Amino acid sequence: MSTVLGATSAAASGAEHVETPVAYDAILLASFGGPEGQDDVIPFLRNVTRGRGIPEDRLEEVAHHYRAFGGISPINDQNRALKAALEAELASRGIELPVLWGNRNWDPYLREALVEANERGFTKLLAIGTSAYSSYSSCRQYREDYAIALEETGLGGVIQIDKVRQFFDHPGFVQPFIDGVRQGLEDCAARGATPANTRVLFSTHSIPSADAAKSGPGERGFGPEGAYAAQHRAVAAVVMREHPDIEWELVYQSRSGPPAQPWLEPDINDSIRRLAADGVTAVVIVPLGFISDHMEVKWDLDTEAMQTAHENGVFAARVPTPGIHPAFVAGLVDLVLERRDGVATSKRPALTDLGPWYDVCRPGCCENVRLGFKPALAGLAP
């Protein structure tokens, strides 16, 4: 009997790492989604915040970010590019696995991808969520939305969905950041900055502190900021191995909660101001929490953080996200092959001591403290 909702038979028992080959029919590329015109912005934001009681005036504040770019989020075009790159990489290796694409919050929706899968006779899907880390928003919410999409389409029991492991420390994800930091530090040095007055800021999306504490399996004892912060810090340490003379820190961005609610800190803008006051003249900004240059990179980093640096006399170099970097695309295909071929855990690459992460999420992993547990695929209940 299956103990994992909607799983293939290989993953149904809930083993941490599935070492049994699975004949998947297709890959499901799952993303956040974004508006593609001014008229889409508010409906999209209502989708994102549904059930949270966010007032319309607050939505309008966030809408300003999208409206500054014509109401178009870059994320959908980036996913189209990633889908095409994955298809090209698969074809180059002679792997016949179609790539379906579905979003959680905007067209094309996950339910549409599942309908397409059913029409094409695909019953075993392997999902790649476009987020590398463990938290409610970056992992469990994707798994909940897979369950919702199966229920909405009536395809539960017809289509099975597994997921690749969180890939925060996979070499394909990390290498683009290693390359980017190396170039960013060279750019700082070209502007006259020395190691002593240069800092590297690894930036990721802030989340509520209560949710951070619940990220990852509780029994592993990640501390008050959970696996989410631990994973980011571990990856940042790997990136900085070849730069032992440069100081770095983990910072946060894109906070959206009420002022009274604790979220992970420090904010990147506060850090830039503090570093400037301490005599730092150059920073390398690394969007470590993101796989592509979507709105929170284009606005919160390229607009707001860059402006803060300029106002405080600090030169800032922003490192590219992985996007369709060849190493990243190849790494995603390698993650697919891990599951298709049932690769032994000992042979799976991981650049930190935290991985390789789980194929099947552990019980209670990444709880949303406010909402509690909802049905979720690719993990053991609750």
KOLBALUM-388676 format. One record per residue (C-alpha): x, y, z; residue in three letters; residue number from 1. Coordinates in Angstrom, 1 decimal. Layout:
<sites>
      x      y      z resn resi
      X      Y      Z  ALA  NUM
...
</sites>
This chain:
<sites>
      x      y      z resn resi
    0.0    0.0    0.0  MET    1
    1.3    3.5   -0.9  SER    2
    2.3    5.8    1.9  THR    3
    3.1    8.6   -0.5  VAL    4
    0.2   10.4   -2.2  LEU    5
    0.2   10.1   -6.0  GLY    6
    3.6    8.5   -6.2  ALA    7
    5.0    5.9   -8.6  THR    8
    5.4    2.4   -7.2  SER    9
    9.1    3.0   -6.8  ALA   10
    8.6    6.0   -4.5  ALA   11
    5.4    4.9   -2.8  ALA   12
    7.1    3.3    0.2  SER   13
    8.6    6.7    1.2  GLY   14
   12.3    5.9    1.0  ALA   15
   14.6    8.9    1.4  GLU   16
   16.3    8.1   -1.8  HIS   17
   14.7    6.0   -4.6  VAL   18
   17.2    3.7   -6.1  GLU   19
   14.7    1.8   -8.3  THR   20
   14.5    2.8  -12.0  PRO   21
   11.2    4.3  -13.2  VAL   22
   10.0    4.5  -16.8  ALA   23
    8.8    8.1  -16.7  TYR   24
    6.7    9.3  -19.6  ASP   25
    7.5   13.0  -19.3  ALA   26
    9.1   15.8  -17.3  ILE   27
    6.8   18.4  -15.6  LEU   28
    8.5   21.8  -15.4  LEU   29
    6.7   23.6  -12.6  ALA   30
    7.1   27.3  -12.0  SER   31
    5.6   30.2  -10.1  PHE   32
    4.2   32.0  -13.1  GLY   33
    3.9   35.7  -13.8  GLY   34
    1.8   38.4  -15.6  PRO   35
    2.3   39.1  -19.2  GLU   36
    0.5   42.4  -19.5  GLY   37
   -0.8   45.3  -17.4  GLN   38
   -4.3   43.8  -17.2  ASP   39
   -2.8   40.6  -15.8  ASP   40
   -1.0   42.2  -12.8  VAL   41
   -3.7   42.5  -10.2  ILE   42
   -5.4   39.2  -11.0  PRO   43
   -2.0   37.5  -10.8  PHE   44
   -1.3   39.0   -7.4  LEU   45
   -4.7   37.9   -6.2  ARG   46
   -3.8   34.4   -7.2  ASN   47
   -0.5   34.6   -5.4  VAL   48
   -2.0   35.9   -2.2  THR   49
   -5.3   34.0   -2.2  ARG   50
   -6.5   33.1    1.3  GLY   51
   -4.2   35.5    3.0  ARG   52
   -6.5   38.5    3.2  GLY   53
   -4.1   41.0    1.6  ILE   54
   -5.8   44.4    1.1  PRO   55
   -6.0   45.8   -2.4  GLU   56
   -3.8   48.8   -1.6  ASP   57
   -1.0   46.4   -0.7  ARG   58
   -1.4   44.6   -4.0  LEU   59
   -1.2   47.9   -5.8  GLU   60
    2.1   48.6   -4.0  GLU   61
    3.6   45.4   -5.3  VAL   62
    1.9   45.9   -8.7  ALA   63
    4.1   49.0   -9.1  HIS   64
    7.1   46.7   -9.5  HIS   65
    5.5   44.9  -12.4  TYR   66
    4.0   48.0  -14.0  ARG   67
    7.5   49.5  -14.1  ALA   68
    8.3   46.6  -16.6  PHE   69
    5.2   47.1  -18.7  GLY   70
    3.2   44.7  -16.5  GLY   71
    5.3   41.8  -17.8  ILE   72
    7.2   39.5  -15.5  SER   73
   10.3   38.0  -17.1  PRO   74
    9.6   34.6  -15.6  ILE   75
    7.4   33.1  -18.3  ASN   76
    9.9   33.9  -21.1  ASP   77
   12.6   32.5  -18.9  GLN   78
   10.7   29.3  -18.5  ASN   79
   10.1   29.1  -22.2  ARG   80
   13.8   29.4  -22.7  ALA   81
   14.6   26.8  -20.0  LEU   82
   12.1   24.4  -21.5  LYS   83
   13.7   24.7  -24.9  ALA   84
   17.1   24.3  -23.4  ALA   85
   16.1   21.2  -21.5  LEU   86
   14.6   19.7  -24.7  GLU   87
   17.8   20.4  -26.6  ALA   88
   19.9   18.8  -23.9  GLU   89
   17.7   15.8  -23.8  LEU   90
   17.8   15.5  -27.6  ALA   91
   21.6   15.8  -27.6  SER   92
   21.8   12.8  -25.2  ARG   93
   19.2   10.8  -27.1  GLY   94
   16.7   10.9  -24.2  ILE   95
   13.1   10.7  -25.4  GLU   96
   11.3   12.5  -22.6  LEU   97
    8.8   15.3  -23.5  PRO   98
    8.9   18.5  -21.3  VAL   99
    5.5   19.8  -20.1  LEU  100
    5.3   23.2  -18.4  TRP  101
    2.8   24.4  -15.9  GLY  102
    2.7   27.4  -13.5  ASN  103
    1.2   27.6  -10.0  ARG  104
   -0.2   31.1  -10.3  ASN  105
   -0.6   32.0  -14.0  TRP  106
   -1.2   30.6  -17.4  ASP  107
   -0.2   28.0  -18.4  PRO  108
   -1.4   26.5  -15.1  TYR  109
   -0.3   23.1  -13.7  LEU  110
   -3.8   21.7  -14.3  ARG  111
   -3.4   22.5  -18.0  GLU  112
   -0.1   20.6  -18.1  ALA  113
   -1.8   17.6  -16.5  LEU  114
   -4.7   17.7  -19.0  VAL  115
   -2.1   17.7  -21.8  GLU  116
   -0.3   14.8  -20.2  ALA  117
   -3.5   12.8  -20.0  ASN  118
   -4.4   13.6  -23.6  GLU  119
   -1.0   12.3  -24.7  ARG  120
   -1.2    9.2  -22.6  GLY  121
    1.4   10.1  -20.1  PHE  122
    0.8    8.6  -16.6  THR  123
    4.2    8.9  -14.9  LYS  124
    5.6   12.4  -14.5  LEU  125
    8.8   13.6  -12.9  LEU  126
    8.5   17.2  -11.7  ALA  127
   11.2   19.8  -11.6  ILE  128
   10.2   22.7   -9.4  GLY  129
   12.0   25.9  -10.3  THR  130
   13.3   26.4   -6.8  SER  131
   16.4   24.9   -5.3  ALA  132
   15.9   25.1   -1.5  TYR  133
   13.7   23.7    1.2  SER  134
   10.9   25.8    2.6  SER  135
    7.2   26.0    2.4  TYR  136
    7.2   28.4   -0.5  SER  137
   10.0   26.8   -2.4  SER  138
    9.1   23.1   -2.0  CYS  139
    6.1   22.0    0.0  ARG  140
    3.7   24.5   -1.7  GLN  141
    4.8   23.1   -5.1  TYR  142
    3.9   19.6   -3.7  ARG  143
    0.6   20.9   -2.5  GLU  144
   -0.2   22.4   -5.8  ASP  145
    0.6   19.1   -7.6  TYR  146
   -2.1   17.5   -5.4  ALA  147
   -4.6   20.3   -6.1  ILE  148
   -4.0   20.1   -9.8  ALA  149
   -4.7   16.3   -9.7  LEU  150
   -7.9   16.9   -7.8  GLU  151
   -9.0   19.8  -10.1  GLU  152
   -8.5   17.7  -13.2  THR  153
   -9.9   14.5  -11.7  GLY  154
   -6.7   12.7  -12.7  LEU  155
   -5.8   11.4   -9.2  GLY  156
   -5.2    7.7   -9.6  GLY  157
   -4.5    8.2  -13.3  VAL  158
   -1.4   10.3  -13.3  ILE  159
    1.5    9.8  -10.8  GLN  160
    3.9   12.5  -10.0  ILE  161
    7.3   12.2   -8.4  ASP  162
    9.8   15.1   -8.0  LYS  163
   13.6   15.5   -8.3  VAL  164
   15.5   16.3   -5.1  ARG  165
   16.0   19.9   -4.0  GLN  166
   19.1   20.8   -6.0  PHE  167
   20.7   23.6   -3.9  PHE  168
   24.1   21.8   -3.8  ASP  169
   24.1   20.1   -7.1  HIS  170
   27.2   21.1   -9.1  PRO  171
   25.0   22.2  -12.1  GLY  172
   23.3   24.8   -9.9  PHE  173
   26.3   26.0   -8.0  VAL  174
   28.9   26.3  -10.8  GLN  175
   27.2   29.4  -12.5  PRO  176
   27.5   31.2   -9.1  PHE  177
   31.1   30.2   -8.8  ILE  178
   31.8   31.6  -12.2  ASP  179
   29.7   34.8  -11.5  GLY  180
   31.4   35.6   -8.2  VAL  181
   34.8   35.2   -9.7  ARG  182
   33.9   37.7  -12.4  GLN  183
   32.2   40.0   -9.9  GLY  184
   35.3   40.2   -7.8  LEU  185
   37.4   40.9  -10.8  GLU  186
   35.0   43.8  -11.7  ASP  187
   35.4   45.1   -8.1  CYS  188
   39.2   44.9   -8.3  ALA  189
   39.1   46.8  -11.6  ALA  190
   37.4   49.6   -9.8  ARG  191
   40.2   49.8   -7.3  GLY  192
   38.5   47.8   -4.5  ALA  193
   40.8   45.6   -2.3  THR  194
   39.8   42.4   -0.6  PRO  195
   39.7   44.3    2.7  ALA  196
   37.0   46.7    1.5  ASN  197
   35.0   44.2   -0.7  THR  198
   32.2   42.1    0.5  ARG  199
   30.1   39.3   -1.1  VAL  200
   26.4   39.4   -0.3  LEU  201
   24.5   36.2   -1.0  PHE  202
   20.9   37.2   -1.3  SER  203
   17.7   35.1   -1.1  THR  204
   14.0   35.6   -0.5  HIS  205
   13.1   36.3    3.1  SER  206
   10.5   34.1    4.6  ILE  207
    8.6   34.2    8.0  PRO  208
   10.9   33.1   10.8  SER  209
    8.3   30.6   12.0  ALA  210
    8.3   29.0    8.5  ASP  211
   12.0   29.0    8.3  ALA  212
   12.3   27.1   11.6  ALA  213
   10.0   24.4   10.1  LYS  214
   12.0   24.0    6.9  SER  215
   13.6   20.6    6.4  GLY  216
   13.2   17.6    8.6  PRO  217
   13.0   18.7   12.3  GLY  218
   15.1   15.7   13.5  GLU  219
   18.2   17.0   11.7  ARG  220
   18.4   20.0   14.1  GLY  221
   19.0   22.9   11.7  PHE  222
   18.3   25.5   14.4  GLY  223
   15.9   28.4   14.5  PRO  224
   16.4   29.3   10.8  GLU  225
   15.9   25.7    9.7  GLY  226
   17.2   24.0    6.6  ALA  227
   16.4   27.0    4.4  TYR  228
   19.1   29.2    5.9  ALA  229
   21.5   26.3    6.5  ALA  230
   21.4   25.2    2.8  GLN  231
   22.1   28.8    1.6  HIS  232
   25.0   29.2    4.0  ARG  233
   26.5   25.8    3.0  ALA  234
   26.3   26.7   -0.7  VAL  235
   27.7   30.2   -0.2  ALA  236
   30.7   28.6    1.7  ALA  237
   31.3   26.4   -1.3  VAL  238
   31.2   29.3   -3.7  VAL  239
   33.7   31.2   -1.5  MET  240
   36.3   28.5   -1.2  ARG  241
   38.5   30.0   -3.8  GLU  242
   38.3   33.5   -2.2  HIS  243
   39.4   32.9    1.4  PRO  244
   40.5   36.6    1.8  ASP  245
   37.0   38.0    1.0  ILE  246
   34.3   38.3    3.7  GLU  247
   30.7   37.3    2.9  TRP  248
   27.3   37.2    4.5  GLU  249
   23.8   35.8    3.8  LEU  250
   21.2   38.6    3.4  VAL  251
   17.5   38.6    2.5  TYR  252
   15.2   40.5    0.2  GLN  253
   11.6   40.8   -0.9  SER  254
    9.9   40.7    2.5  ARG  255
    6.2   41.0    2.2  SER  256
    4.7   40.3    5.6  GLY  257
    3.3   42.7    8.2  PRO  258
    5.8   44.7   10.2  PRO  259
    4.9   42.9   13.4  ALA  260
    5.7   39.4   12.0  GLN  261
    9.3   38.3   12.3  PRO  262
   11.0   37.5    8.9  TRP  263
   14.5   36.4    8.2  LEU  264
   17.0   39.3    8.3  GLU  265
   19.2   41.3    7.6  PRO  266
   17.6   43.0    4.6  ASP  267
   20.1   43.5    1.8  ILE  268
   19.6   47.3    1.7  ASN  269
   20.3   47.6    5.4  ASP  270
   23.5   45.5    5.0  SER  271
   24.7   47.7    2.2  ILE  272
   24.2   50.8    4.3  ARG  273
   26.0   49.2    7.3  ARG  274
   28.9   48.1    5.2  LEU  275
   29.3   51.5    3.6  ALA  276
   29.4   53.0    7.1  ALA  277
   32.2   50.5    7.9  ASP  278
   34.3   51.6    4.9  GLY  279
   33.4   48.9    2.4  VAL  280
   33.6   50.4   -1.1  THR  281
   32.5   47.4   -3.3  ALA  282
   30.0   44.6   -3.0  VAL  283
   29.2   41.6   -5.1  VAL  284
   25.5   40.7   -5.0  ILE  285
   24.8   37.1   -5.6  VAL  286
   21.1   36.1   -6.1  PRO  287
   21.8   32.7   -4.6  LEU  288
   18.1   31.9   -3.9  GLY  289
   17.0   32.2   -7.5  PHE  290
   17.4   30.2  -10.7  ILE  291
   16.5   33.1  -13.1  SER  292
   16.3   36.9  -13.4  ASP  293
   12.6   37.2  -12.6  HIS  294
   10.9   40.2  -11.0  MET  295
   12.4   39.9   -7.5  GLU  296
   15.9   40.0   -9.1  VAL  297
   15.1   42.7  -11.6  LYS  298
   13.3   45.0   -9.1  TRP  299
   14.6   44.1   -5.6  ASP  300
   18.3   43.7   -6.6  LEU  301
   18.8   45.4  -10.0  ASP  302
   16.7   48.4   -9.0  THR  303
   16.4   48.9   -5.2  GLU  304
   19.7   47.3   -4.0  ALA  305
   21.7   49.0   -6.8  MET  306
   20.1   52.3   -5.9  GLN  307
   21.0   51.8   -2.3  THR  308
   24.6   51.0   -3.2  ALA  309
   24.8   54.1   -5.5  HIS  310
   23.4   56.4   -2.8  GLU  311
   26.0   55.1   -0.3  ASN  312
   29.0   55.4   -2.6  GLY  313
   29.4   51.6   -3.0  VAL  314
   30.2   49.9   -6.3  PHE  315
   28.0   46.9   -6.8  ALA  316
   28.4   44.0   -9.2  ALA  317
   25.4   41.7   -9.6  ARG  318
   26.1   38.0  -10.4  VAL  319
   23.9   36.3  -13.1  PRO  320
   21.4   33.7  -12.0  THR  321
   21.8   30.2  -13.6  PRO  322
   19.1   30.8  -16.2  GLY  323
   20.1   28.5  -19.1  ILE  324
   23.7   28.2  -18.2  HIS  325
   24.9   24.9  -19.8  PRO  326
   26.0   23.5  -16.5  ALA  327
   22.6   24.2  -15.0  PHE  328
   20.6   22.7  -17.8  VAL  329
   22.9   19.6  -17.9  ALA  330
   22.5   19.3  -14.2  GLY  331
   18.7   19.3  -14.3  LEU  332
   18.8   16.5  -16.9  VAL  333
   21.3   14.6  -14.6  ASP  334
   18.7   14.9  -11.8  LEU  335
   16.1   13.5  -14.0  VAL  336
   18.4   10.5  -14.9  LEU  337
   19.0    9.9  -11.2  GLU  338
   15.3    9.1  -10.8  ARG  339
   14.8    7.4  -14.2  ARG  340
   17.8    5.1  -13.7  ASP  341
   17.6    4.7   -9.9  GLY  342
   21.1    5.9   -9.4  VAL  343
   22.6    4.9   -6.0  ALA  344
   22.7    7.6   -3.4  THR  345
   26.5    7.2   -3.1  SER  346
   26.9    8.2   -6.7  LYS  347
   24.8   11.3   -6.6  ARG  348
   26.8   14.5   -6.7  PRO  349
   26.4   17.1   -3.8  ALA  350
   28.8   19.9   -3.0  LEU  351
   27.8   20.3    0.7  THR  352
   27.6   17.9    3.6  ASP  353
   23.8   18.5    3.7  LEU  354
   23.1   16.5    0.5  GLY  355
   22.2   14.8   -1.6  PRO  356
   18.8   15.9   -0.5  TRP  357
   15.7   13.6   -0.3  TYR  358
   13.8   12.3   -3.3  ASP  359
   10.7   11.9   -1.0  VAL  360
   10.2   14.7    1.5  CYS  361
   10.2   13.7    5.2  ARG  362
    7.1   13.7    7.4  PRO  363
    6.2   17.3    8.6  GLY  364
    8.9   18.8    6.3  CYS  365
    8.4   22.6    5.6  CYS  366
    5.2   23.1    7.4  GLU  367
    3.4   26.4    6.9  ASN  368
    2.8   27.4   10.5  VAL  369
   -0.2   29.6    9.7  ARG  370
   -2.0   27.1    7.3  LEU  371
   -0.9   23.8    8.7  GLY  372
   -0.6   20.6    6.6  PHE  373
   -2.5   20.1    3.4  LYS  374
   -2.3   17.1    1.1  PRO  375
    1.0   17.1   -0.8  ALA  376
    2.6   14.8   -3.3  LEU  377
    6.2   13.5   -3.3  ALA  378
    6.4   13.3    0.5  GLY  379
    5.4   11.4    3.5  LEU  380
    2.4   12.7    5.4  ALA  381
    1.7   15.0    7.1  PRO  382
</sites>
